[in-house]
Amino acid sequence: MGIPEQIIAIDERTALTQPIVRYRNVRKSYGQVEVLKGIDLDLYPGEKVAVIGPSGSGKTTLARILMTLEYPTGGTIEVDGEQLWHRRVKGTWVRADEKHLHRVRSSIGMVFQHFHLFPHMTILRNVAEAPIHVLKMPKEQAVAEALELLDKVGLKDKANTYPSRLSGGQKQRAAIARALIMKPKVMLFDEVTSALDPELVGEVLKVIKELAEEGSMAMLLITHEMAFAREVADRVLFTDGGVIVEQGPPEQLFEQPKSERLQAFLSRFRNQG
């Protein structure tokens, strides 16, 4: 990954209006295939941004780079005013080491398509374990907060149940509680309903919608649920071919799409419905 010659510092005078996440000219290639082609994106504190687009358009890569699961081929990302993939050493910008990445990404939570729950732990332990070991939270506090969050996602009665005894929708809600207990400033949701049976999708989207209405966290929602994106998001991005083709308020994007690519994409969804 090339180190940019200059990384613009945050102006402290405007810190309150600064994005919580800032992508600048972010690129990602796999061999000769470039899946992100210079993405510029700002996500503001408390803002809910949905990302829609066809398969292979770069949606998930956008989130995985922010979560440091993939490294960018070029460009920079800031999280809460701090460079994610670079750090300054003796006045020179160099690629960040794992310690730096871990510290900066600690304010980001992510819920994946697949739940990644520990099968040998109860749901309560799945949620409480990370704050005990990562945040050094006292066990009693972690358990209390875990129970509170399980109640929030409608799973308090399943606290002592193992993942194998839960439905897919219940597992995904447990995964949301596990991410929330780390108190992230930004939550990434990557197609969280795509692995669920259709009848279980609604219960997961309901939980995310309730979280969005609380308004405290910024959210980046990678989704193929058009009605959900329209209802929950403050802003919707349409990606195709590794670029952001169009973005705007949901009403504008869904009712008055400007680009032919977005018009064609939405018409396919309407025809499927």
N, C-alpha and C positions, 0 to 999 in steps of 0.2 A: 504494500500500500504506500503510495507516494505521500510524503509529508508536504503539506502546503507551505509556500514561502511565507505567507502571512496569515495569521489568524486574528480576526478583529476582536478586540476586547469589548466586553459589555460596558456600556456607559452607566455608571452607578447612579447618575441623576435620573435615569429613566427605568431603574431596576423594577419598579412596581408594574410597569407595563410590558416588561420583557417576556418573551415566550418561555415556557417551562422546558420546551424541547425545540431545537432549531436545527433543521437539516440544511446544509449548504452544498450544492453541487455534488450530492452523494451518488456514487456510481458503484455498481457491482457486476462483475463478470465471472462466468464459469467457463474457463477456457476462452474460446472465441465468441461465446454467446454473452452479450451484455444485457442483463435483465433489469438493471436500473441505469438510466441514462441522464444523470445530472438532476437529481431531485432537490428542489428547494421547498421546504415546508416548515411552517411555524405552528406550534401547538401551544395555546395559552392556558394559564392556570384555570382549572374548572371547565375548560372547553371540551365538548364532546364532538369528535371528528370521526365520521364513518368513511371507510375506504371501500369502494365498489369497483368491479371491473371483471373482465373475463379471466379464466384460468390462465396462468402464465404471464399475467400482466405486471407482476412485481409486488403485489399487495403484501403477501406474507414476508417476502424478503425485506420489505420496508420495516416491518415489526421486528424481525429476527436480528437485523443489524442494530437496532436500538437496544435490544436485549442482550447484545454481544454474543449471540449464537452464530452469527456470521460476521466476518469482517468486511468493511467496504473496500473496494478497489481504489476509490478516490473520494475526495470531499471531506467535510467535517460534520460532526454532530455535537451540539452543546446540550447539556442537561442541567437545568437550574443554574445557568450562567457559567458552567464549567465544561471544558472540552472532555468528551467521552473517550475518543480513540487516540488522543494525543496528550502529552504532558510536557511541561517545560523543564528542561534540565540545563542549568548554567546558561540561561538565556536563549537556548535553542529548542525548538519543538521537535520532539521525537515520538515514536510510536509508544503508546501507553503499555505498561506492563500489567500483569494480571491483578496485582494489588490495587492499582489505580482504577482499572475497569470495574473491579468488584465494589470499590467504594462509591464510584459515581453511579453505577447502575443500581445501587441499593435503594434508590428512591423510585424504582420502576418495578411494577408487578406485572405478571403476564399469566393469562389463562389460555391454554392450548386447545387444539381440536380434541386431543386425547388427554385423559385426566392425570396420568402419571401419579396416582396415589400409591402409597406403599401398601402392598397387599397384606403384610404381616402386622400392620398397625390398625387400631380402631380409627374411626373417623375423627374422634377427639384428638388422639395422638397425632394423626396426620396434620391437623391444623395447628396444634400447640407446639410441635417439635421444633420448628424453625426459629421462632422467637426465643425459645430457651437456649438454643445452641448458637444462633447467629447474633441476636440482639442481647444475649445474656439476661433475658427477662426471668425473674423468679418464677419457679414452676407454678406456684399458686396463682400468680397473676396471669400467666400464659393460659392456664386451664380456664380461668374465669373469663378471659377475653375470648377464648376459643368457643366456649359455650354461648357467649353473647352473640358471636358471629354466626354460629350454627343456628341459633334461634332466628337470627335475621334472615337467613336463607331457607328457613323452614325445615331444619334438620336436627333440632335439639333432641328430639326423641330417638335419633339414630346415632347419638354420640358414641355409644359403646358397641356399635355395629361395625363389622369389617366390610371393606369395599366390595367384596364378592357378593354380599347380600343386598347391595343397592342397585337400583336401576341406573341407566346411563345418565338420565337427567339429575338424579340425586348425586351421582359421582361428580358431575360437572358443577353442581351447586357447592359441593364440599371443596372442590378445587378453587372456586371463587372465594370461599371463606378463608382457605389457606393463603391465598394471595393477599387478601385484605388485612390479615392479622399483622403483616409486615409494615402496615401503614404507608403504602406507596403514595407518592405525589402524582404519579402517572400510572394508569392501568391499560395494558394492552390486551385486547380480546381477539384472538386469531381464529375466526370461523368456528366459534365454540359450539355451534349447534350442528355442524356438518356431519359429525359421527353419530348423531342421535336419531332414534326412530322418530318419525314425524309427530307422533302424539306426545313426545316428551320435550319438543322444542319450546313450546309455549312457557313451560314452567321455568326454564333457564332464562329466556328473554325477559320474563316478568321480573326476575331478580335483578338483571342488569338494568332494566328500565328504572326500577326503584332506586338503585345506586346512582344512576344518572340524574334523577330528580333531586337527590340530595345536594348535588352541585359542587361538592368540595374537591373532587379529584378530576384531573384531566383524563380523558379517555380517548384511545385510538382503537376504533372498532373495525376490524377487517371482517366483512360480512357479505353474504349473498342474499340476506333477507332484506329485500327492498323496502317492504312496509315498515320493518323495524328501524332501518336506517332513517327513513323519512320521519318517523315518530320521535326518535330519541336524539338524533344528531343536531348540533347547532350548525354544522357545516358538513358537506359531503364532497369527497374527492372521487373523481372517476379516473382510474389509471388504465392505460392500455399501451402495450409495446414498451414498457419501462419508463413511461413519462406520465405526468399528471396532465391529462388532456383538458379537463374542465373541473372547476370547483365552485361552490357557492352554497347558499342556504338551500335546504332540502326542497322547499316549494319551487324555487327557481330551477334547480337542477332536474327535478322530476317532471315538472310541468312545462318548462320552456328550455329544453336542452338546445345548446347552440351548435355543438359539433355533430357532424354526420355519424361519427363513431359512437357517441353516446346515444344518439337517436336510434341507431341500429341495435345497440346493446339493450336498451330499454324495451324496444319493440319485441325482441326475442323473449324477454321476461313476460311481457304482457301476453304474448301468444302462448307461452307455456302455461300461464295461469288460466 
